């Protein structure tokens, strides 16, 4: 069959689908990087429609840190979208695989976490994930349920179902081997165990980031080895952070933690570029694609893009806090932008110098925790970033006597200081 006939055949096949399956497929494909294989997923959706049996959709996260940032919620959002279609979503906490350490994308062996670290982190994971998923309709599992029970004999039998040659096709292993960088044997067990999770859960679809593709495909392979119908794989792109350059990461300081306060969350969303905003809309917003396209058309026709960004900031802040908190955060941001003083300003009382001497502005900024040191305070003054009672400070030699002062550094750092 030539390419033209193949394309026409695929188009006709899609046209023959029921409206509900077409809708489910569109929801699945929104923002995704790959759906492997799409034809199998369509068959699963059709079977689910006929049998009225929900599909089992799995997402695994290793509790390697105590908090989740909104980059992690890209796949959680997709889970919620599929959950809203009536399918069963399984939030899998990788307490067993965390003991191995995921080697994905790494150029060195990841130090395994202790059991205590894993348990401490896992305590917060599901609570935070429940801000996106519907907890009443979410199946929560821990892969230690079957990982511990597998035992030595079971692990040997599992290892026999995949070859070293196939394992070395994985880019990070291949590159490390070629460069002479050590690879520990236990690292080969990670993708095997992640794949075995799919066997244990009998999953129909597994979600993950693009960096997880090898591990996700392992699930398909092992399910076939164990006589199950292989799962499909849906990968989501890695979300760029607030800088618009690197993947969102705490180490890059370009992240928004979902447990951050509403004002900070709102302001951070507004700080992203107009270009990045539309990618965030696709991956983070629950608005329909039609609504996003209409909003994008309005901006292209001359509407201020800030309006769209404010709407996104309110949606995200509402999701992790409340509509009231999002509204208050918007008002706080407007107030700060106009040079106003926020309602939640920190109030502190500080002593004057020895004998009631006035305090230098650089030292006062340090004492008020608005600068790391007096020197940094002076540099902030040089940059025009310091205000006292809304007036810009230009004199680094300024000294302040007894009184009450509202200090401001940049747009968002305030302190009401009483000097006595």
N, C-alpha and C positions, 0 to 999 in steps of 0.2 A: 504494500500500500504506500503510495507516495505521500509527501508531507501535506499536500493540499487536501487529499482525501481523508487523511488522518485527522486534520484539523476540523474538517466538516463533520466527520463522524463524532468527534468529541463534542462539538457544538450541538449536534442533534441529540446526543445522549443527555446533555445538560438540559436541553429544552423539554425532554421527556420526564424530567423529575417533577415530583409534586411541589406545590408552593412551599410547604413546610420544610422539605428537604433542601430546596433552593435557599430558603432563608437561613437554615442551619449551616449550610455550606458557606454562605456569605459572612455569617457571624464568625465562623471558624477562620476564614481567610483574612479577615480584617486585620491589617497591620502585621500579619505573620511573615516570617522569612521563608519557611518551607513547610509544606504539608506532604508527608511521605507515607505511603503513596496516596494521592488524592482520590484515585479510583476506588481504593479499598475503603477509604473513609466514607465515600458516598454510599457504598454497599452497606456499611455498618449503620449509617443513618437510615437507609431504606429499611433494613431489617428491624431497627428499633421502632420505626414508624408502624410497621406491619404487626409486630409482636407486642407493641406497647411496653417494651422493656427498656428502661433507661440504660444508656451506655456508661461504662465505668471509666472515668477520666482521672488520671493520676498526675500529681505534681509532688516531687520530692525536694525538700530543702534540708541541707545539713546545718544544724545550729552551731555554726562556727563563730558567731558573734552575737551579743545580746540583743541587738536591735536590727530592725529592717528599715531600709530607706525606700523611697518611692521607685527607685530603679527595680527593686525586687517585685514591686506590685504590677509590673508589666504582664508577667505571666499569671499573677493572681487575678488581674482584671479579665484576662481571657478565660480563666477558670470560672469567674463569676458570670460572664456572658453565656458560657455553656451550661452553667448551673441554672441560669434563668430559663433555659430551653427545656429544663426538666431532667437533665442527666445527673448522674451521681458523681460528685467530685470527691476525690480522696486526697486529703492533705497529709502527706507522708513526712514525718520527721525522721531524718536519717541519724538516729542516735547510734546505730551500729556502724554505718559507713563513716561517720565522723571519727571513729576510732582508727580508721585506715587513713583518711585524709584524701580529698579529691585532687588528683594530679592534673586535672584539666587546665591547659594553658600555662602550666608552670615549667620553669627551667631548672627546678631543684625539688628535692623531696620535701613535701609539706609535713612539718612536725605534727604528729597526731595529737588531738586534744585528750585531756584526761576525762574520765567518766564524770568527775565533779564539774568540770567546765561545761561539758555537754548538757548535763542535767540543769545547770543554772541557766544556760542560754535557751534551752528548750522550753522552759517555763514561760518565757515571754513570747515565743514564736507564734503559737497558735492564737494567743490573745491579740497580737498585732495583725495576724492574717485575717482574723475575724472582723477587722474593720473594713475588709473588702468582701470576703466570702459571707454567705448566709450561714451562720453557725448551726442553725437548726437543720440545715440540709447538707451539712458537710461531715464526711466520715474521716475521722482523724486516726491515724495509725502510726506506729513506731516500728522501724524495720528490725529492731532487736527481737521482735516477736518471733521471726523466723530465722534471723541471723544467728542468734544464740543457739537455737534449736538445731541448726544445720550440723554443727559439730565437725570434728576433723574428717570423718569419713565422707560426710556430705560435701564438705569443701573440696576434697580431692575429686569426688565425682563431678562437681560443678566445674572445676578447673579443666577437666578432661573434655569439656564441651566447646573449647575454643583453643585455637593454636597460637603459639608464640609469634609465628609469621604474621598472622592477622593482627595480633596485638601491636606489632611493631609498625603496622601501617598507620597507626595513629600519629599525627604530626608531632605532638610534644614528645612522645617516646622516641620517634624516629630522629628528631633533631637532637635530643639529649644523647642518644646512643652514638650518633655521628660525631658529635663534638666531644665525646669522651666523658660527658657528665653522668655521674652515677644514677642508676635507676634501681630502686629497691624492689625486691620480688613482691612485697606486699602491695605495691602500687598497682600491679596487674590485677589484684583482687578487687579493686574498687569498681571498675566498670562491670566486672562479673557480678558483684553483689547488687549494683544498681539495676542491672538487667534481671537478676533473680527476683528483685522486688516486684517486677511486672508479672513474673510467673506466680508469685505468692498472692498477688492481688487480682490476677486475671484481668488486667487492664485492657481496655479497648483503644485508649489514646493516652500518650504521655506527652506532657508539655515540658519545655525547658528553654534556656537561652541557646543562642547559636553555638556557644562554646561547649555545649553539652551533647552535640549531635552524635558523636561516637558512642557515648554512654547510652543514649536513647535508642540507637539502632541495635545496641547489644540486647535490649529487651526484646526486640522483634526476633532476633536470632535464637535466644534462649527459649522463648515461648514456643517456637517451632520445634526446638529440640525436645521440649517437654510435652509435645503433642497438643499445644494450644493454638488457637487462631491468633496469629501475630498482631500485636498492637500497631496502630498508626503513630506517627511521630509529628508533632507540631512544634517548630522552633520559633521563638520570638526574638527580635533584634535586641541588642543590648542598648539600653537608654543612655544617651549622652547626658552628662551632668550639666550643672548650671553654667559652666564655662563654654558649653557647646562644642567641646573638643574631645575630651577623654570620656571613657565610660564612667558613669556615676560611681563614685567610690569615696569612702570616708578618708582613705589615705590621700586622695587628691583634693580633699576639702571642697568638692563640687557637688555635694549631696544635699538632699532634704530628708531628714529622718521623719518617719511617720509619727514619732512621739514628740517631735519638737512642738513648741508652743505655737498657737494659731498666728500670732503676729509675725513671728519669724518665718513660718511656712508661707504665709501670704506674700511677704516682702521678697522672699527668695524666688518664688514663681515669677513675680513681676520683674525680677532682675534678668531673666533669660532674654535672648535675642528674639526679634520678630520672626526670623527664619526658623529657629528651634521651636518656637511656640507651636507651629502647625504639626511638627512631628510629635510633640508632647500631646497635642489634641488627639492624634490618631492612636497613640499607645496608652494614654492615661485617662482620657475623657470617656464618660459613658454616654455622651451625646451621639446621636445617630450620624452615620457618614453623610447623610443628606443635609442634616443641620450644620455640620462642620463645613461642608462644601458651600452652603448658602452664606455662612459667616465669612468664609474666605473670599467669596465673590463680593460681599459688601465692602471688605477691606480693600480689595483690588479696585473697587469703584470709588474709593476715596474716604471710606470710614476710617477713623483713627484706629490703628492696630492695637493701641493700648486698651480700647474697649474690649477687644477679644481676649487680651491677656488678663484683664481684670476678671472677666467671666471665668476663665480657666482657673485663676488663683482662688476664686470663690468656690468653684466646684470641688477642687482638691482639698481646700481647707475645711469645707463642710463635711466631706467624706470622713476625715480623720478627727474632726472636732464636732461642730454643729453649725447650722445656718446662722444662729445668733453670734457665734464666735467668729465666723467668716465676715459677717457684717461689721462687727466691732473691729476686726483686723483691718478691714478696708478703711474705716473711719480713722483708725490709728495711723495708717499709712498716709492718708490724705493730710492729717494733722501734722505729721512729721515733715511731709514734703513742703508744707506751707510755713515751716519753721515753728510750728506750734509745739506745745509740750504734751506728751502722751499722758493718759490717765494713770498708767501703772508705773510712773516714774519711781525709781529707787530713792528713798530718803535716808540720809545718813548725817550723823553729827560728828564733827572732827575737832580736835583741839588746835588752838593757835600755837605758835612757837613759844619758846621759853620766854617767860616774862610777858606773855600776851603779844609777842611779835607777829607781824603779818606773815602769811605763808605765800611762797612763790607759786605762780600758776603751774609750772611744770611739776613741782612736788605735789601740789594739790590734785592734779589729774591722776598721779600715781596713787595717792592716798584714797581717792574715790574709785579706784579700780577702772578708770577710763583709759589708762595707759600703763604699759608694763613697767615703765621707768620714767624718771624725770626727763631723761634725754629723749625718749620717744615722745613725751608730751611736748617738748620743745620743737621736735620735728613736725608734729601735727600742727602746731601753731604756724610754723613756716609754710606749711601747705594750705593754710587758710581753713583748716578743718575744725577749729575750736571756737565755741561761742560761750559767752556768759550772758545770761538773761537776753538771749537772741541777738546779742551784739558780737560780731567777729572780733576775736582777740588777735592782735598783730604784734604786741609787745611781749617778748619772752621774759622780760624783767618785771612784769606786773606782779605786784604783791597784794594780797587780799587780807583785810582785817576782819574783825567780828561782823557777822551778818549772815544772811541767807542768800544763796546763789544757786541758779539753775545752770549747771554745766552741760554742755553738749559737745560730743565728738562725732563728726560725720553726720549721717542722717538718722541713725537709729540708737545711738548710745547717749543716755541722759542720766543725770544724777542731781537731786536737789540736796545741796550741801549746806549745813548750818555750822558755821565756824564760831566756836566759843573760847 
